């Protein structure tokens, strides 16, 4: 496989990013940057990362995998050589680790003052927990976000690692990087982007803070408008054990919802809080009279704000998802397209995920102008594995 710089088609074409490989949010952020046209080189440890999925790991698509032994001074020097001509570096290590290895912000800015140095952590670069281990649910727990998730009153429910790692983490890292790159183009000087999942998740949950400040929000699950407390914004089982999502909030949408559901004449006043349980029971029992597909045929394309809950394996075949090609088959893998979409500089999928850490060491380093790659491999600073 060959790698050439500047081949991206998206709006970030020409942006050069050095990724120090991690897990979770930092590779997801670099996938987004690569999807949108940036030239990203992924620097991995020999042997790869825990939880890495090889050729099926879509978070690693769109960039070469280069294996460097970062305990070797020659490998660290190679990272700094990459940084010298880059716009961005991304790392997701604990605070201080990159400095100890020799490619912290100070060392990198000595080589390239305009570099944007993106740091992805859970707790942030400072604070009493900054050196502690943690995972998605821990980070969103202390922000007040996890407490309100789910419709089970006696126990919070977590949405795998979507809310913290990818919602409050990688998304905000990308926002921060792009903002800092824009500013560096004006000032000529780079800076450090401290992207912490606790910060991003709290920001992501700003609307709940607003509801609480307004005095009308109950800090309990299934007790508010958008958490299942309202029977017209909830999930209902169908006769075949599948489920439908109902989000009929606005009056005109709700009126259409009860009409199409067939309860227009029997549904109690939705604003009568004493009859909330009665309305919920009526909606639930009605949904149980038909299968998910039968309800889909009734609600399809209407303003009732009802949609089927699909598995990922089913989603690609939904008429709307299929028409927009939200999922495509690329290099033998069904995967989501780059997002968002652009009218003039459309992004396209490029290289598939590397089958193994270091599968592209020789080609990737050479494409970035690193001299004597074979010497680095011979001396053990870099590792090339066969694809």
C-alpha positions in Angstrom: 0.0 0.0 0.0 1.3 3.4 -0.9 0.7 6.7 1.0 1.0 10.1 -0.5 0.4 13.4 1.2 -2.3 15.7 0.0 -4.6 13.1 -1.4 -7.6 13.9 0.8 -10.7 15.3 -0.8 -12.3 17.0 2.3 -12.0 20.5 3.6 -9.0 19.6 5.8 -6.9 18.6 2.8 -3.3 19.7 3.4 -3.6 19.7 7.2 -0.8 17.5 8.7 -1.5 15.6 11.9 0.8 13.4 14.0 -1.2 11.0 16.1 0.4 9.3 19.1 -1.8 6.3 19.2 -4.2 5.7 22.1 -7.6 4.1 22.6 -11.1 5.5 22.5 -11.5 9.2 22.0 -8.1 10.2 20.5 -8.2 7.7 17.6 -11.9 8.6 17.0 -10.8 12.3 16.8 -8.1 11.4 14.3 -10.5 9.3 12.3 -12.7 12.4 11.9 -9.7 14.5 10.9 -8.6 11.9 8.4 -12.1 11.5 7.1 -12.3 15.2 6.4 -9.1 15.2 4.3 -6.2 15.7 6.8 -3.0 13.8 6.4 -2.7 11.8 9.6 0.2 9.5 10.5 -0.6 7.2 13.4 2.4 6.4 15.6 1.9 3.2 17.5 3.9 1.2 19.9 5.3 -2.1 18.5 2.6 -4.7 19.1 -0.2 -2.2 19.0 -2.8 -1.0 21.5 -5.0 -2.8 23.8 -8.5 -3.2 22.4 -7.3 -2.5 18.8 -9.3 -4.4 16.3 -6.8 -4.7 13.4 -8.2 -4.5 10.0 -11.8 -4.2 11.4 -11.0 -1.2 13.7 -12.7 1.6 11.9 -11.4 4.2 14.4 -8.0 3.7 12.7 -9.1 4.1 9.1 -7.7 6.7 6.7 -4.1 6.8 7.9 -0.9 4.7 7.9 0.2 2.8 11.0 3.8 3.4 12.0 5.4 1.5 14.8 8.0 3.4 16.9 9.6 2.3 20.1 9.1 5.5 22.0 11.6 4.4 24.7 14.3 4.6 22.0 15.8 8.1 21.6 16.0 7.6 17.9 12.2 7.0 17.8 11.5 10.1 19.9 13.8 12.1 17.5 11.7 10.7 14.6 8.5 12.0 16.3 10.0 15.4 16.6 11.1 15.3 13.0 7.5 14.6 12.1 6.3 17.4 14.3 8.6 19.9 12.6 6.5 19.9 9.5 3.1 19.2 11.0 0.2 21.4 12.0 -1.2 19.3 14.8 0.0 16.6 17.3 -2.6 14.5 19.2 -1.8 12.4 22.2 -4.0 10.7 24.8 -1.5 9.8 27.6 -1.8 10.6 31.2 -0.5 14.1 32.1 3.3 14.2 32.1 4.0 11.0 30.2 4.7 12.7 26.8 7.1 15.1 28.6 8.9 12.2 30.2 9.2 10.5 26.8 10.7 13.6 25.3 7.9 15.0 23.0 5.8 17.1 25.4 4.6 20.6 24.3 7.8 22.4 25.2 10.0 20.1 23.1 7.5 20.1 20.2 7.1 23.9 20.2 10.9 24.2 20.1 10.8 22.4 16.8 7.6 23.9 15.5 6.3 27.1 17.3 3.0 27.0 15.2 2.1 23.5 16.2 -1.3 22.8 17.8 -0.8 20.3 20.5 -4.0 18.4 21.3 -4.2 16.5 24.6 -7.0 14.1 25.2 -7.7 12.9 28.8 -10.6 12.0 31.0 -9.9 14.2 34.0 -7.8 17.0 32.3 -4.2 18.1 32.7 -4.6 19.3 36.3 -6.8 18.8 39.3 -6.6 16.3 42.2 -7.7 13.3 40.0 -5.6 14.2 36.9 -3.2 11.3 37.5 -5.9 8.7 38.4 -7.1 6.0 36.0 -10.7 6.2 34.7 -13.1 5.3 32.0 -16.1 6.9 30.3 -18.7 6.1 33.0 -16.4 7.5 35.7 -15.9 10.8 33.9 -19.5 11.4 33.1 -20.5 10.3 36.7 -18.8 13.2 38.4 -20.2 15.8 36.0 -23.8 15.1 37.0 -24.6 13.6 33.6 -24.7 9.9 34.3 -27.1 10.4 37.2 -29.9 11.4 34.8 -29.4 8.8 32.1 -31.9 6.1 31.5 -35.6 5.5 32.4 -35.0 3.2 35.4 -35.7 5.2 38.5 -33.6 3.2 40.9 -30.4 3.0 38.8 -28.7 5.2 36.1 -28.1 3.6 32.7 -25.0 4.3 30.7 -24.9 4.5 26.9 -21.8 2.3 26.4 -19.0 4.9 25.9 -20.8 7.3 23.6 -21.5 10.1 26.0 -18.1 10.6 27.5 -15.4 9.2 25.2 -17.0 10.4 22.0 -19.5 13.0 22.9 -17.6 14.9 25.5 -14.2 13.7 24.5 -13.2 13.3 20.8 -15.9 15.7 19.5 -14.6 18.5 21.8 -10.9 17.6 20.9 -11.7 18.1 17.2 -13.5 21.4 17.9 -10.5 22.6 20.0 -8.0 21.5 17.4 -9.8 23.2 14.6 -10.3 26.4 16.6 -6.6 26.5 17.6 -5.5 25.8 14.0 -7.6 28.7 12.8 -6.0 31.0 15.5 -2.5 29.8 14.6 -3.0 30.8 11.0 -3.6 34.3 12.2 -1.1 34.6 15.1 1.6 32.2 13.7 1.8 30.6 17.1 0.5 27.3 18.3 -0.9 26.3 21.7 -1.9 23.3 23.8 -5.5 22.1 23.6 -6.5 20.5 26.9 -9.5 18.4 26.0 -10.9 16.7 29.1 -13.9 14.4 28.9 -15.2 15.9 32.2 -15.1 19.4 30.6 -16.7 18.4 27.3 -19.4 16.3 29.0 -20.5 19.1 31.3 -20.6 21.4 28.3 -22.5 18.8 26.3 -25.1 18.7 29.1 -25.6 22.5 29.3 -29.3 22.3 28.5 -29.9 20.2 31.6 -28.0 22.8 33.7 -30.3 25.4 32.2 -33.4 23.4 33.1 -32.2 23.0 36.6 -31.4 26.7 36.9 -35.0 27.4 35.7 -36.4 25.6 38.7 -38.6 23.1 36.7 -36.2 20.2 36.5 -36.4 17.2 38.8 -33.0 15.5 39.6 -34.5 12.0 39.2 -34.8 9.7 36.2 -38.0 9.3 34.2 -39.4 12.5 35.7 -38.8 15.1 33.1 -39.9 16.0 29.6 -36.9 14.3 27.7 -36.0 11.5 30.0 -39.1 9.3 29.7 -41.2 11.2 32.3 -43.6 12.2 29.5 -45.5 9.3 27.8 -45.3 11.0 24.4 -41.4 11.1 24.6 -40.6 7.5 25.3 -39.9 4.0 23.9 -42.6 1.4 23.4 -42.5 -2.4 22.7 -44.3 -3.8 19.7 -46.1 -7.2 19.4 -42.9 -8.9 18.0 -40.7 -7.8 20.9 -39.2 -4.9 18.9 -39.5 -1.2 19.9 -40.6 2.2 18.5 -39.3 5.6 19.6 -41.9 8.3 20.2 -40.9 12.0 20.3 -44.3 13.7 19.8 -43.6 16.9 21.8 -45.2 19.7 19.9 -49.0 19.9 19.8 -49.4 19.4 16.1 -47.1 16.4 16.1 -48.8 14.9 19.1 -52.2 15.3 17.6 -51.0 13.4 14.5 -49.4 10.8 16.7 -52.6 9.9 18.6 -54.6 9.9 15.3 -52.2 7.5 13.5 -51.9 5.4 16.7 -55.7 5.1 16.7 -56.4 6.5 20.1 -57.5 10.0 19.1 -60.9 9.7 20.7 -59.9 7.8 23.8 -56.6 9.3 24.9 -56.8 11.4 28.1 -55.6 15.0 28.1 -51.8 14.8 28.0 -51.6 18.0 30.2 -53.6 16.4 33.0 -50.7 15.1 35.1 -53.1 12.9 37.1 -53.7 10.9 34.0 -50.1 10.5 32.8 -50.0 6.9 33.9 -53.3 6.2 32.1 -52.0 7.8 28.9 -48.8 5.8 29.1 -50.6 2.6 29.6 -53.0 3.3 26.6 -50.0 4.1 24.3 -48.1 1.0 25.5 -51.0 -1.5 25.1 -51.8 0.0 21.6 -48.3 -0.5 20.4 -48.4 -4.1 21.5 -51.2 -4.8 19.0 -49.0 -4.6 15.9 -45.4 -5.5 14.9 -42.7 -3.0 14.5 -42.9 -3.2 10.7 -46.7 -2.7 10.8 -46.3 0.5 12.8 -43.5 1.6 10.5 -45.9 1.4 7.6 -48.3 3.6 9.5 -45.9 6.2 10.7 -43.4 6.2 7.9 -42.5 9.7 6.7 -45.1 11.5 8.8 -44.7 14.4 11.3 -45.8 12.2 14.2 -42.1 11.9 15.3 -42.2 8.1 15.5 -39.3 5.9 14.3 -38.3 2.3 14.7 -35.4 1.3 16.9 -33.1 -0.6 14.7 -30.0 -2.7 15.3 -26.8 -1.4 13.6 -27.0 -4.4 11.2 -30.5 -3.3 10.2 -29.9 0.5 10.1 -28.0 0.4 6.8 -31.2 -0.9 5.0 -33.6 1.7 6.3 -34.9 3.6 3.3 -33.7 7.0 4.6 -30.3 5.8 5.7 -29.9 3.9 2.5 -30.9 6.9 0.3 -28.3 9.1 2.0 -25.7 6.4 2.0 -25.0 6.9 5.7 -23.4 3.5 5.7 -21.3 2.2 2.8 -19.2 -0.8 2.0 -15.6 0.2 1.6 -12.7 -2.2 1.4 -14.9 -5.0 2.4 -16.3 -3.3 5.6 -19.7 -1.8 6.1 -19.0 1.5 7.8 -20.4 5.0 8.4 -19.5 7.7 5.9 -17.5 10.8 6.9 -19.7 13.4 8.6 -20.7 16.2 8.2 -21.2 16.7 4.5 -19.8 19.6 2.4 -21.2 21.0 -0.9 -17.8 21.7 -2.5 -15.1 19.7 -0.8 -16.8 16.4 -0.2 -14.9 14.0 2.0 -14.3 10.4 0.8 -13.1 7.3 2.5 -9.5 6.4 1.8 -7.3 3.7 3.3 -8.8 0.9 5.4 -7.6 0.3 9.0 -4.1 -1.2 9.2 -4.2 -5.0 9.8 -1.5 -4.6 12.4 0.6 -2.0 14.3 3.5 -1.1 12.1 2.0 -2.4 8.8 2.9 0.9 7.1 6.0 2.0 8.9 8.3 2.1 5.9 5.7 3.7 3.5 4.2 6.1 6.1 7.5 7.5 7.3 8.9 7.8 3.8 5.8 9.7 2.7 6.4 12.2 5.5 10.0 12.8 4.5 11.8 10.8 7.2 15.3 9.9 6.1 17.0 6.5 6.6 13.8 4.6 7.5 15.5 1.3 6.8 18.2 2.3 9.3 15.6 3.1 11.9 14.1 -0.4 11.4 17.4 -2.1 11.5 18.4 -0.4 14.7 15.0 -1.2 16.4 13.8 2.3 16.7 11.0 1.5 14.2 9.3 -1.8 13.5 7.8 -2.9 10.1 5.4 -5.8 10.1 4.0 -7.6 7.0 0.4 -6.7 6.2 
